[in-house]
Amino acid sequence: MDFIIKKDINGSLISIAEELLETAERCNAVSAVIMNKQISRIELLSYPFPSLRESFLNALIHADYAVPSNIKLIFL
């Protein structure tokens, strides 16, 4: 599998969470919808930010740190 971004993130849980969210924000595809007869457009993210934040925090909080493991994020 070819990776767009592949990185190891280390540090405190807070710094890991922050870097995960920053990386996810860069990878989160944006599409735009232009409504009929309007100049403005509505931008839609592939994954809503609150959902990303919740899933990352759940993964970090509920991880079993007694067992070494990796977390892999794949954006489709």
C-alpha positions, -999 to +999 in steps of 0.1 A: +000+000+000+013+034-009+011+060+019+005+097+014+017+104+049+035+078+071+049+090+104+057+078+139+042+100+166+058+099+200+054+120+232+028+126+258-008+115+252-018+151+247+009+158+221+001+126+203-036+135+202-028+170+189-005+156+162-031+130+152-057+156+147-034+179+127-024+150+105-061+139+101-071+174+092-045+175+063-057+141+050-095+148+053-108+153+018-130+184+012-157+185-014-177+216-024-214+219-033-226+250-051-263+256-046-285+267-075-283+305-082-260+312-053-225+326-054-213+308-023-205+272-019-207+247+010-176+228+018-180+193+032-154+172+049-152+135+042-151+129+080-166+155+104-140+168+128-159+160+160-161+124+149-124+122+142-116+137+175-139+113+194-125+082+176-088+093+182-094+101+219-113+068+224-084+049+208-058+067+231-079+065+263-090+029+260-056+015+247-040-013+267-006+003+273+007-030+288+008-045+253+030-027+227+010-019+196+006+006+167-023+026+156-028+029+119-050+055+103-063+050+068-083+077+050-103+065+020 
